[in-house]
Structures are given as C-alpha cells and as structure tokens.
Amino acid sequence: MKRFATIVALVALVLLAVFLLYPLALVLDASIRIDGTGAFTFGNYAAIVKSRYYLGSIGNSLLAAALATGLACAIGIPLAFCLARVDVPGRALLLTLASLPLVLPSFVSAYALVLLFGHAGVVTTALRGIGIPIGSIYGMPGIVIVFTLTLYPYVVMPVLAGFLAVDASMEEAARNLGGSQSYAVRTVLLPIVMPAILAGGLLVFVEALENFGVPAVLAEDRPFLAVDIFKLFAGESDANPAAAGALSVLLIACTALALLVQRHYLGKRRFSTSARSAPAKLSLTPGLRVAAAIMSWGIVIVSLLPFAAVLMVSVLRFRGPVLTWELGLDNYATLLSGSYRPLLNTLTLASVAAVATMLIGAPIGYVVARHRSRLSGLLDFIGMVPFAVSGTILAIGLIVAFNSGPLVLTGGWLILVIAYVVRKLPFAIRSSSAIVHQLDPSLEEASVNLGVSPSQTFATLTVPLMASGLVGGLVLVWITAASELSATVVLYSSRWATTTVVMYHAIEGTGAGLAAAAAAVLILVTAIPLLLINRRVNKQEATVI
Amino acid sequence: MTTIRIEKLTRTFDAVRAVDDISLDIAHGELFTLLGPSGCGKTTLLRMIAGFVEVESGSISFGDRRIDNLPAHRRDTGMVFQNYAIFPNHTVAENVAYGLKARKVSAADIKSRVDKALERVRLAGYGPRSPHQLSGGQLQRVAIARALVIEPAVLLFDEPLSNLDAQLRTEMRIEIRQLQQALGLTAIYVTHDQEEALAISDRIAVLRHGKVEQVDTPERIYRMPQTAFVAEFLGSTNMVPGVAKAFDGRNTQVAAAGTEFTVRGEIAAPGAKVLLSLRPEALQLSDGTDGPRVQARLALREFLGPMQRLHATLPDGTRLRVSALGGAAFDALPGAPLVLAYDPAQIIAFPAP
C-alpha cells in the first residue's frame, strides 16, 4: 500500500514541479533581474513602489476584492440563513440556481453589464432618451457589482452547510438551559458558522483578486493588477516582463497570504456537518416570510439576470455597435461564418483537459486522503498552490518555461491543456479526496487482504466506488475549462483560439453582436452539462448504499 | 499446516507503544483469541499480521516462512472485518469470488467454489443479490464466506460480531467456531467481549497496554488468573484489599473489609498486603452447614431472570456482588443480614500493587 502511495506522490510531485513550480520560479526569477542584461536587482519592485500607477493598480485590486468580499457576505449570509431555516417557496430550485453563478463565466456577466448599462447600453440609452442621466458603471462600481453577484455562492454554500450542521438538540439545549433565542444564536449558531463565513469570504477575496476577465471588460483605463500583468507581459507597446514578474509575485503573495490565513483558521476549528436532526424551520409571521422569500429569490434572480440578458441580446440585431429591437440570428451567423474552429477548439480542449485533470487528480486525492505521510502532506500543499496563482501568471510562467529549451510547447494545444489541468487540479484533488473520505478504508483492506495489489485495488475497486463523484468533478472541470479566459488569452495561438478568445477580442474591438453570440454560446456550453449531471448525480446517489 | 510464530513484535504510534515486545506461538488449527480493553493493542497486532500496520521490530512467521516483510496482498490471510467491508458495487457472489479472481482461479472453479462457500455459510442462492438487500447477519456470513473461500493460511477476525445484536452474536460465534474446526484452519480472533472469548477460543491471550498479561486456555484464564488485571477483566469479580495473617499449614487468614477471609495455601508472608479476588458465583447464601463464611448486609437486589445479583455490604462498608440463582425463593429487603459462605480454594490472592 505504501509503495503505491509513494509512487503516485512522486509522479504527481514531478509533474507539479515541472508544470507549476518551475514556471512560477521563472516568473519570480524574472522579477529580480534587469530586463535584457539579466543582472540581479530589486529595482523592479522599487519601480512599482515608486510608480503611482502601479500602486493604484494594487490598491484598486485589493479594494475591489475587499468590497466584493464584504458585499458577498452581506447578501450570502442572510440567503444561507433563509435557505437553512425559513420555509422559502421553491427552496430546492433556489438552491440549484444559487450555485450557478460559480460556474457561469464571470466576464460574461461583466459584458452583460456593459450591454445594459455601458456607454451604448440598452438601459443607458433608454434612460438618456427620457432625460435621466446615469452614472458610469465602468471601473470600481461595475467590477464590484459583478464580483459580488458571481462570487456570493462561495459564501452561501459553506455557511448554509454550517447552519444545517447545528443539530436541533444544540439549540434546544441552549433554550432549555434558559437562553433566549438570540442568546442561542450568539452562543451556538454563530460560533459554528463563523469559520464557514471566513472560509467563504476569503475564497471570494482570492477569486476577485485573481480575476482577469471582469476588469478586462469593465476597467476601461483604470489600472487593475490582473489586467496590468497581462498588458505588461503581452502588450505590444509597453511590454515589460520584469515588471510583470514583480507584480505577479506581489499578487501571488496577497492570495497566498489569504489562503494561508484560511487554512490556519480552518485547521483549528472543525465543525461536524452531520446533524442527526436538522434544526427546525423558524415560524415567522406571514409578512416576514414574504420578505424572506422576496429577498432570497431577488438575490438569485438579480445574479442570473445578466446571463439572461446576454442570451436575449444575442438574438437581437446590431447595427454597428447599436442594438436594435429586431429579432434575428445574425450574431450567430457572424460567429460561425468565420470558422467553427474556435467552438470546436473549446469543446476539444475542455474535454482533453477535464479527463486529464481527473486522471491526475483522483489518485492524488486518494493518496492525500488515505495515506498520511510527510510526502503526501507535501503533495497536498503543493497541489493547492494553483489556488493562489491566477491564470494569467501561470500562463506567463508556462510561456517563459516552454518557449525554448528541451521542451517547446508554446503555440500548440498542449500548453493550453497543461494550463487548464494545473489550474483545475486543486478542485479535482479536493473533490476526489472528499469522496475517498466517505469510503470505508476497510473495503480496500479487504481487497488487498484477498490478494489484489494496492494499485489494482485502486483501479478496480476504489475508482468504481468513486465513480459518481468523479463524473461530477469531471463535468465541473470541463465547464470551467471551457469558459477559461485568463490563461487562454495569454497562451492561445491563432490555430487554437477558443470561444472565450473570440469573445474577448470582439469586446475589445467593435463586434458587439459577435461578443453577445459568443457569450451566449459559452453560457449554453456551461449550463447544459450542469443540468445533465444534476439529474445523473441525483440518480446515482440514490443507488449508492 | 500453519503455525504462527510472533517474536518480539513492537510497534509505536508517536510515543505510545501499541504493541510492546509481544511474542506468541500459535499451533496449527488453533482458534487463538486476542482479548483486552480498547487501546490494549489487540487490533494493531492483528493488523500487523494482516500487513496493514508496519512492523517496527520483531518478526512474524507462518510455519517457517517469515511474512512480516511481504506486502499485505501476498500474505495469504483471510480477514473478516468488524464492519464486514462487503464491496457495495459487487453482488454477493462477486464479493466471494473476489479473492479467487485475484488468484487467477479458472472461471468454472470459481463458480463451484463460490457456491460451496455460500452453502457452507447457509446463503445458498444469495449469489446474485446486491449487498444492500442483505441483513447484518447475512453480510457477516458473506464476509466469512469470502475469507474462507480462498483457503487462506490463516483466518483473521477483527471483532466480527460487534455490530450484531445479542442473540445473533451467540449464534454466529457458534457457526464461526464450527466452520473453523471443520476446516481445520488456524485462526486469530480479536474481541473485547470476554464471554465471546471464553466461549469460542482454544487459547486466549489477554493484552494490556501492548503487553501480554497471560496466555492460557479459557478455563485456566478464568479460574487461575495470573494477574489482578486478568481476574478483573474476565468476569465481574470483587477485588478486596487485605492483609495476610499466619499460614496454618493449609489456609492463610486474610484480614479484609472489617472481617476475615480464609484463603487456600500460603499466599503471602504474614503482614503483607494482598488483593483478594472473590468471584460473585464463588459466594453463596449460607445454608447453615460448616465452612468459612462472612457476615454482611443486603444493600440492593437486581433480578436478572435466570439469576439475581445481590449487592452485599461487608462490615467496613465494602460492597460485594453475589450471584444467586433466580429461581431460589429469596425476597429479603435491603438492610437484611446475610451470611455468605465460600470455598477457600476459589479465592485468589494477588500481591497488592
């Protein structure tokens, strides 16, 4: 058993070293050298500290992430409480819809905001027509709104689990011992939910900080870290890889710090999520119930509205950049008239990446969950590093690492797949180790005891038992890879452009209709598989003992 | 022929010595039980034999073949797990066939051997069923069939009955014992249930803090415990501290609990502190005939059906449990005086710690 775990861990560590740590090391290296001569310097960092533009960039990114975190908590916690404790009509549907923004591409939501409230937006023009001026949504306000509306599920999901984890008897005991309802909330409910709030909040913070697509669409000329890194590295006029490296290192430092705080905090406080009897629904006055329902449904609908708007706009005709109210499939015709290639690329790359991610992630997740050792601890830690690294930075590292030398990958499809696999690996590892935790270890021991080797036991017994969960993970990786923008836009070559790239360039240029069609395709591509597995997973769960 | 030799086996987890320098010899065809409270190291020892816990030092041999450096899947042991570990994604027959397939047995042989194994555990015809259609007792039988069918060198049982209800537990232990004897297999059985251990074993090793306290037949373990721990762990004995007096050539008098007990043999030098073990069934309500006896008072009476347990208070307040037959007409109220008779040969003395 130990040998199997050691082999898996070593292979995984080698892969991660080559495709994650080595590229990151090169980015770090670039940040401490003078561009061109290669001499050692801290000058790049000094230049950043001295530059008002870059300090503004860092400040804007941190401020947007912090505001988004606060707002996501402000709407996520009440929503989680309502889902857990109030009899909201359509609760099951609400729960499904509330998780959707996590997998729908956030820059599509940002683009919808532009379509509706931008310079030539539908709402802007309409309001201007009747004489009401409307403030600009570009820059901070729009970005914070989009982050909040697309990332709040990160708060809802763990906090909901936390609220449900409080066994009914806990609250009853608190009441029985003479505590008031609010005392019970303060002494029992909140302490249990607090780590979940922090965990979810920090995830929102990290995701918002790293996000490239949303500021790329909405920042206009205001500086944001993720966009500036991209421009400094890939920009035609003002390229400065050393400065890009230095900014990357600072961004990684911020996200890594947030993740370490989260890990440290969660490591000390674990709450059981196995309440024997879920806490009772609160008996509210009809007025409060209606208010709770309106608030819950309101949050979810508003967060999904941008996606609906994009779908709608995509079937309207554009005259130049101006939207008309004529129905028509012209946008889709434009999208596909160029070539089917980008769509095909999206589907192919996502499929290859999803399968590869699960093939690599499942054994790692298994080893991390089952075989506690120093090696697997190291693997667990390094496997989570991609969380702290934005797609843009990883892509830059990959380009620097594999542009020359023994292994040249730039310009091909493989480098895109590698970027997707590395970025989605933490998710694959987390989800498969979560499944393994639910499997009784004695099942594997029984197999080994009966004479089947550990590696064969993993392949023939453990994997089939994990199957339903792995399928879910596979589909989620597929979805997020299909809508990946930040790494793709750095790594793609014209032969391997994807739908996200087409949409990005259409937004940058004047192809408003084209962008809407591409965005709509991305929504469909991500939403359809999700609906399919929702059914499949439910069916499978029923058959698992 | 499989004899098992365990020599100077040690395993520590962090600073705890889970298995501490244990040596055991187990004869072929023997059902050998590892008995002890939780945390005594019995499960660790079993898992070391199965190959799931690494040996730190010492050795394990089956016959003259040393096996402690073989990987678990090559040790040829058949283990019955506490929670059965029946593969939920396989049918009953596939579960039983699992080890045969791993041994590359031909399909035809597998079929006949699986059928025979299921028949042996009284599950003929259950092969095509899915595990979740079976009851706990049936799953237990599948687990046993799966371990037996590979004809392992050694059978290992890890508290196999602890998840069953009381009645099924007694039935299953008889089945396990009969199968093991009929097949002549060497078996190691882990349990914390002393009654189960006494009922099923050829020999028992009582473990405590990773060390062996005593290895003996069930009768000798019960009647002649070598340590106070063994005496206390097997049967709910009464431990009474006392001080030895003079030896009269046949018995030693012991002052204890405000009265005096007569113990067979010269148990200690006069004045030495001792611990007396008085089994509840070794004490009777005196019928007036001669013999050693002590005065006590009834504190509480528990009626248990076939027997009743009397809680008697000795002159200094020490409580004693006394087993009396349930059918005997006895309806004294708490506070009533009792005269307890006993056989000096049945009292065991240990040096006080």
Interface residues (C-beta under 8 A of the other chain):
Chain A: M1 K2 R3 D440 S442 L443 E445 A446 S447 V448 N449 L450 G451 V452 S453 P454 T457 L461 P464 L465 V544 I545
Chain B: A50 G51 F52 E54 P71 A72 H73 R74 R75 D76 T77 G78 M79 F81 Q82 N83 A85 F87 P88 N89 Y98 G99 A102 R103 P131 H132 R146 A147 I150 L156
